[in-house]
Amino acid sequence: MTEDPLLTICVTTYNSEKTIKKTLESVLAQTYPNFEILVSDNGSSDNTEKIVESFKKEHANITVRKNIPNIKPGKFYDGCYDNCNGCLRSGLIKGEFISFWHSDDIYQKTIATEQVEFLIDNLEVGAVFTLGNIIDSGDKIVGKFRLPKELHKKNTYHFTEIFKAILRYGNTFLITPTFMARTEIFKKVWLFHDEGLFGTSGDLEMWLRILETYPIGILQKNLICYRTGGGGKQHNRVSTEQAGFFKVMDYYLIEKSYLDKMDKISLRQYEYQKYFDNTLRAMNFLIKGQESEAKNIINHSFSFKIFRAFFENMNILRAKVLALKIILFIGINLGLGKYLGKILYRFS
């Protein structure tokens, strides 16, 4: 009987003392029979290391490495891509397949088995993802990841169909901590870019880079409980910078010349996502008392196009953001920005 291929599960962590115990328990409970665990700590200053070492004493298949920290003081990311690159460079990965799992999520016990089987059955596919539930700090399910309707009828995809779906809906369905790939593909696609280039969207850039060479798979099953607002998922609630997502998409549209290959509806929906982001940025500028910056953004991002894009893809969240944009536009231009800022600050 042929032995199951070895899978290396890289658990990247940073200050995860509150969550990593449950994560490692879910990793060790996997039904897949042949896997090793590489815990890569990015310079934690809490009890993460102590908790991991307690698991290592009881489980021979756990290896621990300490990454040279890539922490940027004052920023809202934690050097996760540098941590992933450290794993790839370390020489510690022996598996034919590799996963990058997060230290604050909980994995269903069959996720590794189902993903490995998918890659074995689909030799042309370079990587595979799954869908999942969203949980809060108390492990309560508060939402689900959903696949765009255009992608429902299959589970293997090429660059164009994924790129168009992301233009229309954002990066809402390629769940980073469900990523599994053939280890050999990194010989062609190389490493993750540092956060300084694409911010917290360096993972998206990697998925698109993989898609330029290989199809990917998405298992339409909820095989992860993805935790919001905990562990490594730090978030700057009052960021006034444009989201790194747009840096990635603009890079592929303009620098890599995919703009002319995209349909007009997808491009309009992408512009609406920029309007959405600009509304949040304007709101955050007001919260910080920077009224002129808020006015400049809101006035330059208000146009007839947003209404056309809105009616092409209506939902409750978009309706709320559009209403907020209209309120900000009217209030700021009537000289009420200062008062709006105070109101928003109370609810931020």
N, C-alpha and C positions, 0 to 999 in steps of 0.2 A: 504494500500500500504506500502511495506517495505521501511524504510528509507535508503537512501544511506549510506554506511559505511563511517565513518569519516576518512579523510586523513590529516595527519600532514605534511606540507611542511616546512622543515628546510632550511632556507636560511643562509648559512654560509658566513661570510663576514670579510674582513680585508682591510682597506684603499680603499674603493670602491666608493668614492664620485662621480667619473666621470660616473659610470655605474649603480649604484644600483637603481636609480630612474626608469630607463627603465625596469630593472629586476622586481621590485616590481609591476610596472604597468602591466607587462605581467603575473605575478602571480595572481594579483587581477582580471584579465580579464578571468581567467579559466572558462570554461563552466561547470566543475564539481560542483555540488550544495552544497557539504558538506565538506569544508576543513578549517583548521586552519593554520596560518602561525607563525612559530617560527623563528625569526631573531636572530642568534647567532653571536655576534660581538667578534672578537678575539683580542681586544685591539687596535682598530683603533685610529690613532692620527690625522686624517683629519676630514672632516665634515660628515663622514658616519653616526655617531650617530644622528646628528641633522636632517639629511634627513629622517632617519628611524623613528624618533620620530614624524616628521610631518605627516607621513603616519599613524602611530599608533593613532594619535588624531582623525582621520577620519574613521578608520576601526577597529571595535571591535574585529575582529578575528585575530589581530596581537598581538603577545607577543614578548617581547624583553628580551634577556638574555645577560649577559656579561661573556664571557669565561675567565678563568684564562689564560692569554696569554702563548703560548708555542713557542714564537718567538725565533729563534736561530740567533743571530747576525752574519752577514757575510755569511749566507747560503741563498739559493735561494728558500726555501719553507717558508710557513707562518703559520705553526702549524695547517693546515686544519684538520688533522686526530684527533688531540686532541680536536679541536672544535666540530667535529662530535661526538666524545665520550662524550664530555660535554653535548651535547643534549640528548644522550641516557641515561646518568646518572641523568639528571636533574629532572626527575619526571614530566616534563612539556608536554611530548608527550602523547596525549590521543587517537590518531588515531589507527585504525586497520591496516592502511597502512601508510608508511613513505617514504618520498622522501628527498634526500639531493641535493638541487639546489644551484648553484653558483651565486654570486652577480654581475657578469659581463656578464651573458648570457641572451638571450631573448627567451621566451618560447611561442610556438604556443598555442593558446587558448584551443585546444582539447587534449593536451598531457596528462593531469591528467585524463580526462574522459576515453581516450582510454587505458591507462595503468591500471586503476582500473578495467575496464570491462574485460581486459585480465586476470588479477589475479582472478577475480570472476569466469570466465569461465574455468580457468585452475587451479584447486585446488591443484595440485601437485607441481606447480611452486612456488619457493620462492621469486624470484625477476624478474624484467623486465626492459629492456633498450629500447631505440629507436635509430634511425639514426638521422642525422642532417646536416645542412649547417654550414659552417665555415665563420665567418665574421671578418672584421678588425675593427680598432678603430672607423671608420666612418660608421659602420653598413653595409658596402658593402660585398656582398657574394663573397668570394675568393676561395671557395672550398667546397667539400662535403665529408662526411664520407661514406665509401663504405664497404659493407659486403663481405668477401671472397666468391668466387664463390661456394666453397664447402658447404656453409651454406644457399644458396639461396632458396632451395625448401621447407623449413620449418621455423617455428618461435619459436620452443621449443628445447632446447639443453641440453645435459648432459656434464659432465666434459671432457671426452676424446676428443670429437669433437671440443670443444672450445679450449682446451689446445693445440691440434695439430694445429689448425688455428693460435693460438698466436705464436707457435714455428715457423711457416712458414712466418707469416706476421707482427708479433709484436702486441702490444696492440693498434690496430688501429680502433677497432669497438665497444668496450665496453666503451661507452661515460659516464664518471663518473657523470656529472650533469644531466643525464637522468635516473639515478638509482631510482627505486621504489621497495619497498619490503613489505612483511607482517611483521609488527613490531615484531611479536612473534618469528621470526627466530633468532633474536639476543640473545634469551635465550639459543640457541644452539651454535651459531657461535661466541658469545661474541663481543668484541670491536675491532676497528682498531688498528693495531700496530703503535707505535710511529715512526716518520720519521727517527729516529736514526737507525732503523733496516733495513728498505727497502727504505729509501729516499723518493722520490716523487712517488714511486710505491706501497705504502701501500694500495691504493685502489684496484689495481690489485690483491694483495694478498688476500684481503677480498673477491673479486669476485670468486677467485678460491676456497677459503675456503667454501663459500656458495655452490659452484658447487659440492663439495665433498658430500654434504648432500641433495641438492635440484637441480632439473632442473631450468634453467633460460629461460626467453623469450627475444626475440629481435624483436620489431616492425619495419618492414622495411619501415618506413616513416620518412621523415625529419621533426621532431617535435621540434627541438631546433635550435636556431642560436647561435653557440658556438663561443665566442670571443677569438681570439688569441692575446697574448701579452698584456693583460690588466687585471685590477682588481687583483684577487688572483693568476693569472697565471704568476708568475714571473719566469724568466728563466735565468740561468747563461750561457751566450753565449760562454764563454771560459772555460768551465769546463774541467778539465783533469781527473776527477774521472770516473770510470765505471758507467754507468747508473744503477739506482736502479732496473730497469726492470730485469737485469740479476741476481741480488741477489734473486729476487722472483722466477724466473724460475729455477735457479740452486737449490734453496731450495726445490722446488717441485720435480725436476728431481733426485736429489741426496739424500737429507735428507728424503724426503717422498717417495722415491723409485719408481718414475714413469718412470725412464730412460729406463728400460727394456720393458716397455709397449708401447714405441713410435717407429714409423717406421723410417727407415734410412733417407728417404728424408726429413721428418720433422726435424730431428736432424741436418742434413746438413744445412738446411735453417736457423736454429737457430744459428749454428756456423757462417753462413754468416752475420747474424745480429751483432754478436760480432766483426767480421771483419769490418763491417760498423762503429760500435761505436769506435773501435780502430783507424780507419782512422781519425775520427773527433778528438779524443783525441790527436793523434800524431800532427795533424794540430794545435791544441790549445797549445800544448807544444812548438811548433816552434814559435807561436805568442808570447809566454811568454819568448822566448829566451832560452828554455831548450832543446837544440839540442840532448844531449845524451839520455834523456828520450824519445824523439820522435823517435830516431833511434832504441832504444830497443823495443818499441812497434811495429813499422812498420815492423821490420825484423822478429820478432817472430810471427806476425800475417799474414805473406805472405806465401801462400802455394798453391799447385795445387787445393786443395779443394775449394778455393774461386771461381775458374773458373768453376768448375763443378756445384757448387751451383748457380752461376750466370746464367748459361745456362739453369738450371732447372726452373728458375723463372726470366726471363729478363724483365726489364722496364727501362725507361729513367733515373730515379733517380739512380738506381743501376749502370747503365752504367757510369754516371757522377762520382759516388763515386769510382768505380773501376778504372776509368781513373785517379782520384786524387790519389788513393793509389799507382798506378804505378809511377806517377810523383814524389810523396814523396819518394818512395822506391829508385828510381834511383837518385834523387837529393840529398837525405841525404847520400847515400853511395858514392856519388862522392864528398862529402864535401861541398855541396851547401846549406846545411840546414839553415845557417845564412841568406842567401839571400832569400831563400824561405820564411823564417819567416817574413822578412821585407815586402815582397810582400803580404803575407797573412794578415799581420797586417793592411795594407792599405784598405783591402776589408772587414775586420771584423767589 
